[in-house]
Amino acid sequence: MAENQSVTEISSLLHHYIDLFNAADFETALASYHLPFSWLVGPIVATAFTPDDFITRMTAMRSGLAEQGFERSELVSCTVRMLGPDAALAGVEVVRHFAGDRAAEVTGGTYIAHNDGAGWRLTSIIGHPIADIVS
């Protein structure tokens, strides 16, 4: 029963985060993250150590997408694999929608989630092809 509740809470956390990303509300989104938070995307590893650093990085990422006509992200799927009662992998498939004739962009990744007793928060993400999402 507790595992099913954790899976539901992690899925809800990611859906909530996507809503906050779409609203560019990174001050509120910060509560969904455990700092330091790391992004592992291709050969790049970036880490935010402070709230200001996190908000700055997320704002820059969102602004860069907006310059390309970004309208919104949609969480298409979220697969959670529990790694004990306090850790989990959450594989996500996200579609980014753009204005005009630009085709939607589908991305995949796996978040590492941790429950520190106060609730589930995200500790890092690994960007990867959708075919490699955890099952």
VEXNUBA-749580 format. One record per residue: residue in three letters; residue number from 0; x, y, z of N, C-alpha, C in turn. Coordinates in steps of 0.02 Angstrom, whole numbers, m for minus. Layout:
<mivos>
+------+------+--------+--------+--------+--------+--------+--------+--------+--------+--------+
: resn : resi :   n.xx :   n.yy :   n.zz :  ca.xx :  ca.yy :  ca.zz :   c.xx :   c.yy :   c.zz :
+------+------+--------+--------+--------+--------+--------+--------+--------+--------+--------+
:  ALA :  NUM :      X :      Y :      Z :      X :      Y :      Z :      X :      Y :      Z :
...
+------+------+--------+--------+--------+--------+--------+--------+--------+--------+--------+
</mivos>
This chain:
<mivos>
+------+------+--------+--------+--------+--------+--------+--------+--------+--------+--------+
: resn : resi :   n.xx :   n.yy :   n.zz :  ca.xx :  ca.yy :  ca.zz :   c.xx :   c.yy :   c.zz :
+------+------+--------+--------+--------+--------+--------+--------+--------+--------+--------+
:  MET :    0 :     41 :    m60 :      0 :      0 :      0 :      0 :     43 :     63 :      0 :
:  ALA :    1 :     95 :     65 :     42 :    138 :    124 :     46 :    174 :    136 :    m20 :
:  GLU :    2 :    194 :     81 :    m55 :    228 :     89 :   m119 :    182 :    121 :   m170 :
:  ASN :    3 :    119 :     99 :   m173 :     71 :    129 :   m219 :     60 :    202 :   m204 :
:  GLN :    4 :     58 :    220 :   m141 :     49 :    290 :   m121 :    110 :    331 :   m143 :
:  SER :    5 :    170 :    304 :   m135 :    231 :    339 :   m156 :    231 :    350 :   m231 :
:  VAL :    6 :    212 :    299 :   m269 :    210 :    305 :   m342 :    161 :    360 :   m362 :
:  THR :    7 :    104 :    362 :   m330 :     54 :    414 :   m344 :     81 :    483 :   m326 :
:  GLU :    8 :    114 :    489 :   m269 :    142 :    553 :   m247 :    197 :    578 :   m295 :
:  ILE :    9 :    239 :    533 :   m319 :    293 :    552 :   m365 :    264 :    574 :   m432 :
:  SER :   10 :    216 :    537 :   m456 :    183 :    555 :   m519 :    149 :    623 :   m512 :
:  SER :   11 :    115 :    635 :   m457 :     83 :    700 :   m444 :    134 :    756 :   m441 :
:  LEU :   12 :    191 :    743 :   m408 :    244 :    792 :   m403 :    268 :    813 :   m473 :
:  LEU :   13 :    277 :    766 :   m518 :    301 :    782 :   m585 :    248 :    818 :   m626 :
:  HIS :   14 :    185 :    799 :   m620 :    132 :    836 :   m654 :    128 :    908 :   m629 :
:  HIS :   15 :    134 :    916 :   m563 :    133 :    984 :   m533 :    192 :   1025 :   m558 :
:  TYR :   16 :    251 :    994 :   m559 :    310 :   1029 :   m583 :    301 :   1053 :   m655 :
:  ILE :   17 :    274 :   1011 :   m699 :    264 :   1031 :   m769 :    218 :   1093 :   m772 :
:  ASP :   18 :    166 :   1094 :   m731 :    122 :   1153 :   m729 :    161 :   1215 :   m708 :
:  LEU :   19 :    206 :   1208 :   m659 :    246 :   1265 :   m636 :    297 :   1286 :   m689 :
:  PHE :   20 :    325 :   1237 :   m725 :    372 :   1253 :   m779 :    336 :   1293 :   m832 :
:  ASN :   21 :    276 :   1271 :   m850 :    238 :   1307 :   m901 :    222 :   1378 :   m879 :
:  ALA :   22 :    212 :   1389 :   m815 :    197 :   1455 :   m788 :    261 :   1495 :   m774 :
:  ALA :   23 :    319 :   1464 :   m783 :    384 :   1494 :   m767 :    387 :   1516 :   m694 :
:  ASP :   24 :    357 :   1477 :   m650 :    354 :   1492 :   m579 :    406 :   1449 :   m543 :
:  PHE :   25 :    469 :   1468 :   m550 :    523 :   1427 :   m522 :    534 :   1438 :   m448 :
:  GLU :   26 :    510 :   1493 :   m422 :    513 :   1502 :   m349 :    469 :   1451 :   m315 :
:  THR :   27 :    408 :   1440 :   m341 :    364 :   1389 :   m313 :    390 :   1319 :   m329 :
:  ALA :   28 :    416 :   1309 :   m390 :    442 :   1244 :   m411 :    500 :   1221 :   m367 :
:  LEU :   29 :    537 :   1268 :   m339 :    594 :   1251 :   m297 :    576 :   1203 :   m241 :
:  ALA :   30 :    515 :   1206 :   m215 :    493 :   1161 :   m161 :    490 :   1089 :   m185 :
:  SER :   31 :    489 :   1077 :   m251 :    487 :   1010 :   m278 :    556 :    979 :   m285 :
:  TYR :   32 :    608 :   1017 :   m269 :    676 :    996 :   m281 :    716 :    993 :   m217 :
:  HIS :   33 :    765 :    948 :   m216 :    815 :    945 :   m164 :    879 :    973 :   m193 :
:  LEU :   34 :    907 :   1023 :   m160 :    971 :   1052 :   m183 :   1028 :   1020 :   m144 :
:  PRO :   35 :   1085 :   1008 :   m175 :   1099 :   1024 :   m245 :   1060 :    979 :   m292 :
:  PHE :   36 :   1041 :   1007 :   m350 :   1006 :    971 :   m402 :   1051 :    970 :   m464 :
:  SER :   37 :   1056 :    912 :   m497 :   1099 :    906 :   m555 :   1061 :    885 :   m617 :
:  TRP :   38 :   1080 :    914 :   m673 :   1055 :    896 :   m739 :   1111 :    859 :   m774 :
:  LEU :   39 :   1099 :    798 :   m798 :   1147 :    760 :   m837 :   1116 :    752 :   m906 :
:  VAL :   40 :   1139 :    793 :   m953 :   1110 :    793 :  m1020 :   1167 :    789 :  m1070 :
:  GLY :   41 :   1170 :    732 :  m1105 :   1226 :    722 :  m1151 :   1291 :    724 :  m1113 :
:  PRO :   42 :   1341 :    759 :  m1139 :   1406 :    762 :  m1105 :   1408 :    815 :  m1050 :
:  ILE :   43 :   1353 :    851 :  m1040 :   1352 :    907 :   m992 :   1322 :    885 :   m925 :
:  VAL :   44 :   1355 :    905 :   m872 :   1329 :    899 :   m804 :   1328 :    969 :   m775 :
:  ALA :   45 :   1269 :    990 :   m753 :   1262 :   1055 :   m721 :   1228 :   1044 :   m654 :
:  THR :   46 :   1249 :   1082 :   m604 :   1221 :   1075 :   m537 :   1204 :   1143 :   m509 :
:  ALA :   47 :   1144 :   1147 :   m480 :   1123 :   1207 :   m444 :   1132 :   1192 :   m369 :
:  PHE :   48 :   1171 :   1235 :   m336 :   1185 :   1224 :   m265 :   1141 :   1267 :   m219 :
:  THR :   49 :   1117 :   1323 :   m245 :   1078 :   1369 :   m204 :   1010 :   1383 :   m237 :
:  PRO :   50 :    962 :   1407 :   m198 :    898 :   1425 :   m229 :    906 :   1476 :   m285 :
:  ASP :   51 :    947 :   1527 :   m275 :    956 :   1578 :   m327 :    985 :   1547 :   m390 :
:  ASP :   52 :   1034 :   1503 :   m382 :   1064 :   1469 :   m440 :   1012 :   1427 :   m476 :
:  PHE :   53 :    972 :   1390 :   m439 :    919 :   1349 :   m470 :    871 :   1392 :   m510 :
:  ILE :   54 :    846 :   1445 :   m479 :    798 :   1488 :   m513 :    829 :   1521 :   m575 :
:  THR :   55 :    891 :   1542 :   m570 :    926 :   1572 :   m627 :    933 :   1522 :   m684 :
:  ARG :   56 :    954 :   1461 :   m669 :    963 :   1410 :   m720 :    896 :   1392 :   m754 :
:  MET :   57 :    844 :   1382 :   m713 :    779 :   1364 :   m740 :    750 :   1420 :   m782 :
:  THR :   58 :    757 :   1481 :   m759 :    732 :   1539 :   m796 :    767 :   1545 :   m863 :
:  ALA :   59 :    833 :   1534 :   m864 :    871 :   1538 :   m926 :    850 :   1482 :   m974 :
:  MET :   60 :    839 :   1422 :   m948 :    817 :   1367 :   m990 :    748 :   1382 :  m1021 :
:  ARG :   61 :    703 :   1406 :   m979 :    634 :   1421 :  m1002 :    636 :   1479 :  m1052 :
:  SER :   62 :    676 :   1529 :  m1039 :    682 :   1587 :  m1085 :    710 :   1566 :  m1153 :
:  GLY :   63 :    760 :   1522 :  m1152 :    788 :   1497 :  m1214 :    736 :   1460 :  m1257 :
:  LEU :   64 :    694 :   1422 :  m1223 :    640 :   1387 :  m1259 :    589 :   1438 :  m1286 :
:  ALA :   65 :    572 :   1488 :  m1245 :    523 :   1539 :  m1266 :    548 :   1576 :  m1328 :
:  GLU :   66 :    613 :   1588 :  m1333 :    641 :   1621 :  m1392 :    632 :   1579 :  m1455 :
:  GLN :   67 :    622 :   1514 :  m1446 :    612 :   1468 :  m1502 :    537 :   1458 :  m1516 :
:  GLY :   68 :    494 :   1495 :  m1482 :    422 :   1489 :  m1493 :    387 :   1440 :  m1446 :
:  PHE :   69 :    421 :   1419 :  m1394 :    393 :   1372 :  m1346 :    327 :   1399 :  m1317 :
:  GLU :   70 :    277 :   1355 :  m1315 :    212 :   1373 :  m1285 :    200 :   1336 :  m1219 :
:  ARG :   71 :    212 :   1270 :  m1219 :    199 :   1232 :  m1158 :    229 :   1162 :  m1164 :
:  SER :   72 :    240 :   1132 :  m1106 :    260 :   1062 :  m1102 :    201 :   1020 :  m1079 :
:  GLU :   73 :    201 :    958 :  m1101 :    148 :    911 :  m1082 :    181 :    847 :  m1058 :
:  LEU :   74 :    166 :    826 :   m997 :    192 :    763 :   m972 :    148 :    707 :   m999 :
:  VAL :   75 :    175 :    669 :  m1046 :    137 :    616 :  m1080 :    135 :    553 :  m1039 :
:  SER :   76 :    192 :    535 :  m1009 :    193 :    476 :   m967 :    244 :    484 :   m912 :
:  CYS :   77 :    231 :    448 :   m858 :    276 :    447 :   m800 :    275 :    376 :   m772 :
:  THR :   78 :    332 :    344 :   m774 :    340 :    276 :   m748 :    385 :    278 :   m687 :
:  VAL :   79 :    360 :    254 :   m631 :    399 :    257 :   m569 :    422 :    187 :   m550 :
:  ARG :   80 :    486 :    182 :   m535 :    514 :    120 :   m508 :    541 :    136 :   m439 :
:  MET :   81 :    511 :    105 :   m389 :    533 :    116 :   m320 :    599 :     79 :   m308 :
:  LEU :   82 :    644 :    112 :   m271 :    708 :     83 :   m252 :    712 :     81 :   m176 :
:  GLY :   83 :    661 :     56 :   m145 :    654 :     56 :    m73 :    604 :    109 :    m53 :
:  PRO :   84 :    594 :    118 :     11 :    541 :    165 :     33 :    557 :    239 :     24 :
:  ASP :   85 :    621 :    256 :     13 :    640 :    327 :     12 :    673 :    350 :    m52 :
:  ALA :   86 :    676 :    306 :   m102 :    709 :    325 :   m165 :    671 :    293 :   m223 :
:  ALA :   87 :    672 :    329 :   m280 :    637 :    304 :   m339 :    667 :    334 :   m402 :
:  LEU :   88 :    657 :    299 :   m457 :    672 :    326 :   m523 :    605 :    341 :   m556 :
:  ALA :   89 :    600 :    399 :   m588 :    538 :    418 :   m622 :    555 :    435 :   m694 :
:  GLY :   90 :    537 :    390 :   m739 :    549 :    401 :   m810 :    492 :    442 :   m839 :
:  VAL :   91 :    510 :    494 :   m876 :    458 :    539 :   m903 :    466 :    547 :   m978 :
:  GLU :   92 :    410 :    552 :  m1011 :    407 :    572 :  m1082 :    370 :    638 :  m1084 :
:  VAL :   93 :    403 :    688 :  m1111 :    376 :    756 :  m1113 :    373 :    780 :  m1185 :
:  VAL :   94 :    317 :    811 :  m1202 :    310 :    842 :  m1268 :    311 :    917 :  m1258 :
:  ARG :   95 :    356 :    950 :  m1295 :    359 :   1023 :  m1295 :    321 :   1047 :  m1356 :
:  HIS :   96 :    272 :   1091 :  m1345 :    233 :   1119 :  m1399 :    258 :   1189 :  m1415 :
:  PHE :   97 :    262 :   1205 :  m1480 :    287 :   1269 :  m1503 :    235 :   1304 :  m1546 :
:  ALA :   98 :    242 :   1369 :  m1552 :    197 :   1409 :  m1594 :    216 :   1399 :  m1667 :
:  GLY :   99 :    170 :   1417 :  m1710 :    183 :   1417 :  m1782 :    189 :   1347 :  m1810 :
:  ASP :  100 :    231 :   1341 :  m1860 :    238 :   1278 :  m1897 :    289 :   1231 :  m1866 :
:  ARG :  101 :    321 :   1251 :  m1812 :    372 :   1208 :  m1782 :    339 :   1146 :  m1752 :
:  ALA :  102 :    367 :   1089 :  m1769 :    341 :   1026 :  m1743 :    354 :   1020 :  m1668 :
:  ALA :  103 :    310 :    983 :  m1635 :    319 :    968 :  m1564 :    384 :    928 :  m1556 :
:  GLU :  104 :    414 :    936 :  m1498 :    477 :    902 :  m1482 :    463 :    854 :  m1425 :
:  VAL :  105 :    483 :    791 :  m1433 :    472 :    741 :  m1381 :    539 :    726 :  m1348 :
:  THR :  106 :    540 :    730 :  m1282 :    602 :    717 :  m1245 :    589 :    665 :  m1191 :
:  GLY :  107 :    642 :    633 :  m1170 :    637 :    583 :  m1117 :    689 :    596 :  m1064 :
:  GLY :  108 :    676 :    570 :  m1006 :    724 :    577 :   m952 :    704 :    536 :   m892 :
:  THR :  109 :    751 :    528 :   m847 :    737 :    494 :   m785 :    758 :    538 :   m727 :
:  TYR :  110 :    710 :    552 :   m684 :    723 :    589 :   m622 :    740 :    540 :   m567 :
:  ILE :  111 :    782 :    561 :   m522 :    793 :    526 :   m460 :    754 :    564 :   m407 :
:  ALA :  112 :    709 :    528 :   m373 :    667 :    559 :   m321 :    687 :    530 :   m253 :
:  HIS :  113 :    682 :    573 :   m202 :    700 :    553 :   m134 :    647 :    578 :    m85 :
:  ASN :  114 :    631 :    537 :    m37 :    585 :    558 :     16 :    626 :    564 :     80 :
:  ASP :  115 :    633 :    625 :    105 :    672 :    638 :    165 :    630 :    637 :    228 :
:  GLY :  116 :    569 :    612 :    223 :    523 :    611 :    280 :    473 :    667 :    278 :
:  ALA :  117 :    490 :    720 :    241 :    445 :    777 :    234 :    407 :    774 :    168 :
:  GLY :  118 :    424 :    726 :    126 :    391 :    719 :     61 :    441 :    704 :      6 :
:  TRP :  119 :    415 :    689 :    m52 :    456 :    673 :   m110 :    481 :    737 :   m144 :
:  ARG :  120 :    546 :    736 :   m161 :    575 :    791 :   m199 :    624 :    762 :   m250 :
:  LEU :  121 :    637 :    800 :   m302 :    681 :    780 :   m356 :    753 :    799 :   m342 :
:  THR :  122 :    799 :    753 :   m353 :    870 :    766 :   m338 :    913 :    774 :   m400 :
:  SER :  123 :    892 :    744 :   m456 :    930 :    752 :   m518 :    889 :    724 :   m576 :
:  ILE :  124 :    910 :    742 :   m636 :    879 :    714 :   m697 :    934 :    694 :   m745 :
:  ILE :  125 :    920 :    639 :   m779 :    963 :    615 :   m833 :    922 :    618 :   m897 :
:  GLY :  126 :    944 :    658 :   m945 :    910 :    662 :  m1009 :    933 :    604 :  m1053 :
:  HIS :  127 :    886 :    570 :  m1086 :    904 :    513 :  m1128 :    846 :    498 :  m1177 :
:  PRO :  128 :    858 :    454 :  m1225 :    805 :    436 :  m1272 :    746 :    404 :  m1236 :
:  ILE :  129 :    688 :    414 :  m1265 :    626 :    387 :  m1236 :    629 :    311 :  m1230 :
:  ALA :  130 :    661 :    278 :  m1277 :    666 :    205 :  m1275 :    702 :    180 :  m1213 :
:  ASP :  131 :    740 :    222 :  m1179 :    779 :    202 :  m1121 :    745 :    219 :  m1054 :
:  ILE :  132 :    683 :    242 :  m1056 :    647 :    258 :   m994 :    638 :    195 :   m953 :
:  VAL :  133 :    646 :    201 :   m888 :    639 :    143 :   m843 :    569 :    116 :   m847 :
:  SER :  134 :    565 :     50 :   m840 :    498 :     18 :   m842 :    481 :     m7 :   m773 :
+------+------+--------+--------+--------+--------+--------+--------+--------+--------+--------+
</mivos>
